[in-house]
Amino acid sequence: MSIQRDIISRLKNADTLRYSQLKPNQEIPNDLYNYHLKKLLSDGLVEKLDTGYRLSPQGKRHVADAHHTSDQSNRLFKFNALL
């Protein structure tokens, strides 16, 4: 699973998560994880709040769109094209 997909997956099931809750694996270097998190922030899919990170309205729409696509290959393309 890609780092960005993991971030989105964790955030879709939570209101907000602190960085320490969001980063699941200490084996992933912080700079690599931060790069992917910042990419999601700059793409507008994730928001940073004082209390942590959450999916933005655009991120929530993206997750909903990906799950409502009936064609599996189309759904995977839609998700991977964004990442």
Backbone as CSV, one residue per row, in Angstrom:
resi,resn,N_x,N_y,N_z,CA_x,CA_y,CA_z,C_x,C_y,C_z
1,MET,0.855,-1.180,0.000,0.000,0.000,0.000,0.896,1.237,0.000
2,SER,0.533,2.205,-0.797,1.339,3.425,-0.834,1.124,4.243,0.438
3,ILE,2.064,5.094,0.713,1.984,5.940,1.908,0.772,6.856,1.830
4,GLN,0.527,7.466,0.670,-0.603,8.383,0.547,-1.927,7.657,0.722
5,ARG,-2.055,6.479,0.168,-3.296,5.708,0.354,-3.485,5.330,1.812
6,ASP,-2.392,5.009,2.497,-2.489,4.668,3.911,-2.949,5.871,4.728
7,ILE,-2.419,7.048,4.425,-2.832,8.268,5.132,-4.322,8.508,4.924
8,ILE,-4.768,8.438,3.682,-6.182,8.669,3.378,-7.046,7.612,4.067
9,SER,-6.606,6.377,4.045,-7.368,5.302,4.678,-7.506,5.530,6.180
10,ARG,-6.450,5.948,6.828,-6.515,6.196,8.274,-7.419,7.384,8.582
11,LEU,-7.330,8.433,7.766,-8.113,9.643,8.028,-9.598,9.470,7.721
12,LYS,-9.930,8.592,6.792,-11.352,8.434,6.442,-12.135,7.805,7.586
13,ASN,-11.441,7.156,8.512,-12.105,6.500,9.636,-11.954,7.265,10.943
14,ALA,-11.510,8.526,10.872,-11.290,9.311,12.091,-11.676,10.763,11.835
15,ASP,-12.060,11.457,12.905,-12.320,12.896,12.777,-11.018,13.639,12.543
16,THR,-10.088,13.476,13.447,-8.741,14.042,13.302,-7.748,13.067,13.927
17,LEU,-6.528,13.114,13.417,-5.445,12.314,13.979,-4.210,13.179,14.119
18,ARG,-3.542,13.053,15.247,-2.250,13.703,15.412,-1.224,12.954,14.562
19,TYR,-0.112,13.604,14.268,0.932,12.991,13.449,1.359,11.642,14.025
20,SER,1.525,11.583,15.331,1.971,10.337,15.970,0.943,9.212,15.811
21,GLN,-0.325,9.556,15.661,-1.370,8.554,15.430,-1.473,8.188,13.958
22,LEU,-1.120,9.131,13.111,-1.262,8.960,11.669,-0.148,8.097,11.086
23,LYS,1.061,8.287,11.559,2.218,7.552,11.022,2.279,6.183,11.696
24,PRO,1.932,5.136,10.957,1.767,3.823,11.561,3.068,3.072,11.804
25,ASN,4.051,3.331,10.999,5.215,2.464,10.945,6.475,3.281,11.160
26,GLN,7.177,2.986,12.215,8.405,3.723,12.502,9.522,3.365,11.533
27,GLU,9.326,2.315,10.739,10.332,1.933,9.747,10.340,2.877,8.551
28,ILE,9.246,3.592,8.323,9.185,4.563,7.227,9.907,5.825,7.693
29,PRO,10.915,6.266,6.968,11.633,7.475,7.381,10.693,8.684,7.465
30,ASN,10.897,9.509,8.474,10.046,10.687,8.667,10.029,11.596,7.451
31,ASP,11.186,11.810,6.805,11.211,12.713,5.660,10.387,12.170,4.497
32,LEU,10.396,10.863,4.287,9.579,10.258,3.232,8.093,10.384,3.563
33,TYR,7.741,10.091,4.805,6.348,10.198,5.226,5.864,11.650,5.134
34,ASN,6.695,12.580,5.592,6.348,14.000,5.531,6.161,14.480,4.098
35,TYR,6.982,13.989,3.185,6.832,14.354,1.772,5.432,13.994,1.277
36,HIS,4.991,12.789,1.566,3.680,12.334,1.084,2.540,13.049,1.803
37,LEU,2.700,13.306,3.078,1.676,14.044,3.811,1.565,15.470,3.279
38,LYS,2.693,16.119,3.024,2.676,17.484,2.475,2.076,17.509,1.073
39,LYS,2.294,16.461,0.299,1.703,16.374,-1.037,0.177,16.332,-0.935
40,LEU,-0.344,15.543,-0.006,-1.793,15.492,0.191,-2.332,16.826,0.689
41,LEU,-1.563,17.505,1.527,-1.959,18.841,1.995,-1.991,19.826,0.829
42,SER,-0.953,19.830,0.011,-0.892,20.781,-1.110,-1.926,20.466,-2.187
43,ASP,-2.310,19.200,-2.313,-3.355,18.811,-3.273,-4.756,19.100,-2.748
44,GLY,-4.841,19.511,-1.481,-6.139,19.864,-0.909,-6.962,18.697,-0.416
45,LEU,-6.361,17.510,-0.283,-7.109,16.345,0.175,-7.091,16.202,1.695
46,VAL,-6.082,16.790,2.329,-5.921,16.718,3.780,-5.768,18.132,4.314
47,GLU,-6.312,18.358,5.492,-6.191,19.658,6.176,-5.420,19.466,7.473
48,LYS,-4.618,20.470,7.818,-3.909,20.462,9.095,-4.604,21.443,10.032
49,LEU,-4.997,20.954,11.190,-5.652,21.758,12.215,-4.756,21.815,13.442
50,ASP,-5.144,22.615,14.423,-4.401,22.653,15.683,-4.455,21.299,16.393
51,THR,-5.540,20.564,16.171,-5.737,19.275,16.851,-5.190,18.091,16.066
52,GLY,-4.762,18.290,14.830,-4.223,17.196,14.037,-4.564,17.353,12.562
53,TYR,-4.649,16.237,11.887,-4.937,16.205,10.450,-6.298,15.564,10.231
54,ARG,-6.973,15.988,9.151,-8.244,15.376,8.772,-8.400,15.468,7.258
55,LEU,-9.313,14.661,6.740,-9.643,14.771,5.321,-10.370,16.093,5.098
56,SER,-10.012,16.776,4.047,-10.722,17.994,3.665,-12.036,17.602,2.995
57,PRO,-12.926,18.555,2.768,-14.147,18.225,2.013,-13.818,17.604,0.653
58,GLN,-12.789,18.109,-0.009,-12.367,17.540,-1.297,-11.871,16.100,-1.103
59,GLY,-11.133,15.851,-0.038,-10.654,14.501,0.257,-11.800,13.543,0.536
60,LYS,-12.812,14.020,1.258,-13.989,13.185,1.532,-14.741,12.866,0.253
61,ARG,-14.863,13.855,-0.640,-15.533,13.599,-1.929,-14.739,12.585,-2.743
62,HIS,-13.420,12.717,-2.720,-12.576,11.789,-3.468,-12.754,10.357,-2.967
63,VAL,-12.763,10.181,-1.652,-12.953,8.850,-1.077,-14.333,8.318,-1.446
64,ALA,-15.354,9.146,-1.349,-16.710,8.717,-1.700,-16.801,8.354,-3.174
65,ASP,-16.195,9.164,-4.049,-16.208,8.873,-5.482,-15.497,7.564,-5.783
66,ALA,-14.378,7.328,-5.132,-13.613,6.104,-5.382,-14.405,4.873,-4.963
67,HIS,-15.195,4.982,-3.904,-15.951,3.825,-3.422,-17.268,3.626,-4.158
68,HIS,-17.747,4.608,-4.880,-19.013,4.470,-5.599,-18.838,4.171,-7.078
69,THR,-17.618,4.016,-7.517,-17.378,3.644,-8.904,-17.585,2.143,-9.023
70,SER,-18.424,1.735,-9.965,-18.767,0.317,-10.061,-17.676,-0.500,-10.753
71,ASP,-16.922,0.100,-11.639,-15.885,-0.607,-12.380,-14.593,-0.594,-11.572
72,GLN,-14.118,-1.777,-11.169,-12.933,-1.888,-10.317,-11.712,-1.225,-10.957
73,SER,-11.454,-1.459,-12.231,-10.270,-0.872,-12.856,-10.395,0.646,-12.938
74,ASN,-11.601,1.146,-13.170,-11.824,2.587,-13.201,-11.592,3.185,-11.827
75,ARG,-12.046,2.499,-10.786,-11.863,2.983,-9.418,-10.374,3.039,-9.072
76,LEU,-9.632,1.999,-9.416,-8.193,1.987,-9.127,-7.483,3.078,-9.914
77,PHE,-7.875,3.281,-11.178,-7.256,4.344,-11.963,-7.529,5.695,-11.340
78,LYS,-8.766,5.917,-10.935,-9.155,7.207,-10.348,-8.318,7.504,-9.110
79,PHE,-8.118,6.500,-8.278,-7.358,6.703,-7.036,-5.867,6.887,-7.343
80,ASN,-5.307,6.052,-8.212,-3.887,6.123,-8.512,-3.521,7.338,-9.345
81,ALA,-4.433,7.814,-10.179,-4.143,8.989,-10.990,-3.954,10.210,-10.114
82,LEU,-4.693,10.279,-9.026,-4.569,11.412,-8.120,-3.264,11.334,-7.349
83,LEU,-2.862,10.144,-6.958,-1.646,9.966,-6.162,-0.460,9.971,-7.072
